[in-house]
Each structure stands twice: as C-alpha cells, then as structure tokens.
C-alpha cells in the first residue's frame, strides 16, 4: 500500500519535470547573435547546456501585438513585443520574429529600462567594420537555420536591467502577390512562450469588392501552399477566438487567444502562422489604376481568356542526395502534373546526375494517352545515383526545347515555352563555377523561353538558381528541407501551368510619367497579377494615356484608355475615406512605388554583366532604400544598445544627472497632467552628427526639459467633431465655430511656411451622426501632420495609434508608451494614451490629444485634438483655420435691435438686477461684422468648460475666404495661403 501511495504521489512530480524539460528545449533559442560582436554569424547553442535555470531567468513576454493594414495589396505590419525582467539581476532578452522573405523592414525601435533606442538604416560599407556597442538586426537569407521557406528571421538580443521592461517595435512592408487567384497574408505567431496579451489583427482595405475571404487554420508546417487543408485542434476553420468583420471593400480580422486557448494549440508558444486569403472583383479591360500624392499604381489581371498552349521540359536532379523522401515526393508531384497537362501541350523529361538522360531524345511529344502512359513508366523508373551536373542538365534541356521551337516556328507562334528545373544540391560534376553556368545558361536559352528554378533543402546554391531564373524571365522557388515537396511542387506548377498572355507591354504617356517600374512581362499566368507603379512628372497635367499590348492563343491584343489623373486621385481618396483606412493611407502608393523600384534595381544588379552596370544599379537601389528606410541587401540596420553596469542598472549620462536635479514645473488651471497610472516618459536626445546617438534616461520633472509632466495650454484648439475654439489675447475674448467638413478632406490648420517654416494639416474621417441629430454625419481628425522646413525639412505624422517622427532618421513610436524624443529641430513628448507635445525651434509648441474609445458607439471614432500651447516664433503672417487669429485684433460689439438677423441669435444681457436690454452681439473682424451667440464648450478632454462667442454657417465671414480655401491636396502640402496673407 505504501508503495502504491508513493507511486501515485510522485508520478505527477516526475511528469511535471519531464514536461518542464521539454518546454525548456522548445522555448530556448537554437541560434543567437553575440552581444559583443554585432557582425557575428548566428551561434548554435548546444542543447545539453540548456538548464532549468536558463528558462527561469528568461524575460517574460507580457504582450505581443502584430497589426497589419493591407491597402490595395500593399501591407504595413507593426509588431510590438513587451518583455519584463522579473529578477533583480540583468538578463538577456531576445526578440525573434519571422518575416516574409519578400518584405522590407522599415523601422525598428527598442525601449529598454525607460529609454528609447531607435535604429538607423545606413548604406552597407564594402568592408564592414565592427563597432562596439552597436548591434545589427539579423535578417538572414543565406543561413539555412535562419530561413524557413518564404519566411526569414529577424533577431535582436539586448540586456534588460533587473526589474525592468524592454519593448521592441518592428515595422515591415510588402506587396502581396496574387497566386492561384488569391492574395495570401501570413503572420508568424511564434513567441516561444505563452503570452498574457496576444493579439493579431489584419485590416484589408480594397477599392474593389472583396469576393473571397478565408481565414485558414493555424499553419504549423513549413509548406506555404497547404491549400487551406491544414487542421487545428482536429477541425477545419479559423483559429479559436478569431473574429471577422466585413463589408464590401473593407475587412477587419482579429485573433486574440487567451493563455488557455494558446496552451491547447501549443504549450511552447509556437502557435504557427495566421493565414488570411482573399481576392477581389476584377475590372474588365485595362485594369485598376489608383493615383495618390503624385504617384500611381496599375493592377492588371484580366480574366476569361483562352488558355495558351505550352511547351515544357522538366529537368530533374537525380543525384544520390535525392534518395528517399525527396525523390518520392518529386515523383508524386510529377505524376500529378502529368494528369493536368492539356491536349495542346507538348512536353519532355531530362534527368541529370553524373550522366544525362532524356526520355524522348530530339523532340517534345504531344499529350496523348500512350505518351502519358510511357511518361509514367519513365518517372517510376527514376533512381537517384551519382553527382550533380547542373550545367549538363540545363544545356540538354535548353537544346531540346530550342531545337523543337526552331523546327516548328510557325505552329508555335502563340505558345508559351518554359523549362522547369529542380535540384537539391550544388554543382559537383562537370562545370562547377557559378558564373560559367550562368553564362552558359543565358547563351543556351537565347531569350526563346523562360527558365523556372526550384531548390529543395539546405544544401542549394540559391543565389545561382535565382540568377539563372532572373536572367531568363523566370522565377525561383525555395522548398525547405522538411517541407512536403510534392505539395509545393504541385502548387508552383499550378501557378505557371496555365498561361493566358505572352509578351505583355504596359506603356504610359511619356510626358506624364517620370519613372515606372517593370512594364515588360514575358508571360501572364492564370490567377496571377501584373503590377506597375509610376511617378508622375507634372501633376498639373491631368491626362494619362495607358496602352497594354499582348498576345494570346488566337491573336495580338491592344487595350487603350485615357484617364483623368485628378479624377482618379479624387476617386482613390474618396474610397479610402469611406472605409476609414487609417494612418497608413498616407503615401501608400508612393511607398509601393519605392518598394517595387528597389526590387527592380536589385534584380538589375543581379543580372548586370559589367562592374559599371552593377555599380549603377547598386547606387540606385541603395538611394531608394535609404529614402524609404528599407532594410535591404544593400543596407544595414544599426541599433545602439544600452550599457548595463556591474550592478545590473543602466549607465547614466551627464544629461540624465542634470535632468534629475531640475525643479518640478508649476501647474496652472490650463495644464494637462499625465494620469497617475501613466509611465514616466522615456527620453531620447539626438546629438548633431558626427557624434553617435546618445540615449537619456527617464525624463523627470523639469521646466526646461522636453519631457515635462504637464504642459500649459491656451484654449486655441480644434477638437472633437471638430469644434474650433480661438482665444484672442488682445481682446481678451474667446470665439468658437464648427467646421462641417467632408471625410477625406485635409484641412490647413496653421501655415507659416515662408517665415518659421511651420505647417499643420489635419485629415478628416467620417462617422454617422447620432440618432436624432440635426447633422447628417460627424467628422473627426484621424491624422495630423506638423511639417517644419527650417533649418531643414522634418515632419511629425500623428494618428491615435502612433507617432512618426522624421528628422534625418525615421522613428515610429506608439501612442501607448510614454516617450520623450529630442532631435536637432524638434522635441517630442508622448504621455501614454493621453497626449503628445511637439516643440519646434525651442518656442513654438503644439499639443495633440489622443481620444480612444474602448467600446465606441457607431458615431464615435478614435481621433485627435489639436491645441496651440505657445505661438511664440510664428510670424504675424501666419494663416490657416486657427493660425489666422493668432495676432488678429478682434472686437465684440452690439448691433441695434432693428438689425436684420434670426431671432434665435439674440441674447438677453442683464445690467444690474432690474434692467434687461435686448441686443445682438457681433464680432468685428477686419472690415467684416459677424453675428454670434453665447455658447459653452468643453475642452481638454472635458476637463475644462469655456464660454465663447459662436459663429454659425461654417464660420462664414469669421474666417478669411471660405471653407474650400482651407482644403489642401495632401497631408504634407505646405503651399501658401491662396488669397494672400492677413493684413494688420
């Protein structure tokens, strides 16, 4: 009995230890980047040294948020990961995130122990020098351990002081490719531990109707093309906790599993990939064109076209390394593909190892029952052996296809010819030098057909395969070592197995377009999409002529259209405003153009034949990468790391000591104080080059320091619906008015471009009006930009979710963290989820309030409020809806009782206790008289009520000109006031 008791008592203990050990092995990283050497390769950590102690001291991930906004196929993803070191001693924290191979990182920022450590994207030097104290984010393409098929790993290691937190903020961008009639967006959810607050969000904003939408089960394998047949918890369908909200052109998907739900999927935090697939309605004809901010993008994906017949040669590696699973899965794929060949197609097989074998020497055969039967026998009899003669296989296959096309040139005029080449290794037999193989391949192909290459596993020279395909109008596909090759091979063939058009050329009127991305395409395959982006030369030119020429199975095709640039831009802006796409709307077409342009330059660099040509492509690609802050093969990301003292605390700088000794600020009734539960702002001061970036510790109270706990405000503001309040210092009175704008309009709030160089613009979003309201709709400020052009151009773009600061370096900061940043031109202080203070040239100061709703009503939207805290430094020529009143002398007068006006505008003023005088108040503005009524307004998020003189009718006569004069073309428009400056 005692024995049974001991067994029952001790079994759970043994079981927990076993599970703990397994969890430790799964959670700990196999590869890491040395803290001492920023350029070191990933280091493998032996599993036997991983102990329970390592796991216990590892930082705890408190929150992981991955939010993506897809605007017309262009995806912006923002990752936020918060780690807490619960222990008193400093410990290493590793931020590790899988990123799509095609994506470019556009920003990375760390907040460690209350300090901001932004990244800098710089051009790579030819000879990289190691610099102590800096670290590079690794996004490795050629290290097999760091690359998983179509995903790569970004990794950053940092020391987190004891009892402190580290926040990692990462953004990246990509253009989704259409494959097999679907766009697919993949989010990696692999935090490697269970996370208290885990959220994944995908917002899709399209101009055309969304015709198909699917959220796949979490995908745990490395096979990208699972065709939606994966399973989670034994059921097919979206992952648990997934919520989908959708209308015709807009969709919002959220995945927020709690810890229990995560544990059911995977106890080690490796949940897998969150996959969203969708497609949209196609426009008949020339395609869909969108115009925004001087750039355009053209999507071309015609449908219902006859299939073009194809001539295909399969060149298959049968060397000894293919033995086992690889050759079995390859055969399975070939059998499946064989069944899908069409009656008008012609085909053949070439296998290569030490020797070359051709199934049907000297010809391509038609698709007949007998030929299909014989081909199956040939595939079945394939047996791996010997070395890898890549050059021999390519030369044989190319000669076979080239001779066939030459012998029957007329009959194959409208067919598509291609080679599908597959290997799992590097060349070991025959020609083994990559440059020679590339040259021989180009000479053999002679631009007569396209070469598509497929690499299987880790021992492949992917650079060689990529160059071979790129130089011969094809593409390269990578199959991970442990992926299901049969599924991936079949999926790849499906993408290119149904050609619809060949020799596609897309052209635009030369006088309207300055630079366009790739506009010549060898083939268009069913289910894909051709994308061309361009930069417009002269925005005053309103006409754009588009011409698309191509060939299909029957004839040559010519499509033409003339388009009004202005009308198309208005249409683009209108549709984006309707769906309230959010802050990422601004500049998305230009960034898409920059993304594709970098891709084109890198391809040209890879194809270049001379050093001069290569250098030219390198320079262009580097300049574009730096312009858009993209981390590409030609740029590097430099991140300064915190210095941790021996006692586990962060090293303090001289500026921090000064900040600590500064006196607290005096509070007044017009001050915004941070909430009691807010974090003290983290502070960063950026020095003038060539000095390195230096970080400053938590900002404490100090009147002269940028990180104040409170900011004195004037009442002059634009907040809410939006309600405008103007405090007139000279007259000691307060005015107010409403602006009933249109969603999508951008309003000029302040402009002093010629003098101080400051411009403030605000973009409006719409919402339905509350029931019973006299208004048809509400409008709010969704984005506010502050541009400072002196002494050099810099800007701040603010949304309720984030703040983008661009002053030499580009930083993206969340509105949910308290942060202080100081650059040469600007000082920025964020109080978490409360407000943002911007100081320009030391005196001009604006405050932007963040308004968030936890459970918004239909008429509520997250929005911003704009306040002028200090106008000192703005000139007397300042204009804009608010700026025009900063130095204006406005008087209050009483109009006689017989003055013609609506009765409801009259007021009753009481003089003493017994005398009442009926009067009609009015404001004297320049030579204008504006009738007003007395109202009360709540400002500062409802913390203060002000009495003001209200002007009706969209502030008619109160403001110079009319409402339309204050609507500007884009958020960064700094044009002068159209009707001249104020007169005084």
Secondary structure, 3 states (H helix, E strand, C coil): CHHHHHHHHHHHHHHHHHHHHHHHHHHCCCEECCCCCCCCCCEECCHHHCCHHHHHHCCEEEEEEEEEEEECCEEEEEEEEEEEECCCCCEEEEEEEEEECCCEEEEEEEEECCEEEEEEEEECCCCCCCCCCEEECEECCCCHHHEECCEEEEEEEEEECCCEEEEEEEEEEEECCEECCEEEEEEEEECCCCCCEEEEEEEEECCCCEEEEEECCCECCCCCCCCCCCCECCECCCCCCEEEEECCCEEEEEECCCHHHHHHHCCCCEEEEEEEEEEECCCCCCCEEEEECCEEEEEECCCCCCCCCEEEEEEEECCHHHCCHHHHHHHHHHHHHHHHCCCCCEEEEEEECCCEEECCCCCCEECCHHHHHHHHHHHHCCCCCCCCCHHHHHHHHHHHHHHHHHHCCCCCCCCEEEEEEEECCCCCCCCCCHHHHHHHHHHHHCCCCEEEEEEECCCCCHHHHHHHHHCCCCCEEEECCCCCHHHHHHHHHHHHCCEEEEEEEEEECCCCEEEECCCEEEEEECCCCEEEEEEECCCCCCEEEEEEEEECCCCEEEEEEEEEHHHHHHHHHHHHHHHCCCHHHCCHHHHHHHHHHHHHHHHHHHHCCCHHHHHHHHHHHHHHHHHCCCECCCEEEEEECCCECCCCCECCCHHHHHHHHCCCCCCCCCEEECCCCCCCCEEEECCCCCCCCEEECCCCCCCCCCCCCEEECCCCEEECCCEEEEEECCCCEEEEEECCCCCCCEEEEEEECCCCCEEEEEEEEEEECCCCCCCCEEEEEEEEEEEECCCCCEEEEEECCEEEEECCCEEEEECCCCEEEECCCEEEEEECCCEEEEEECCCEEEEEEEECCCCCCCCCCCEEEEEEEECCCCCCCCECCCHHHCCCCEEEEEECCCCCCCHHHCEEEEECCCEEEEEEEEEEECCEEEECEEEEEEECCCCEEEEEEEECHHHCCCCCCCHHHHEECCCCCCCCCCCCCCCC
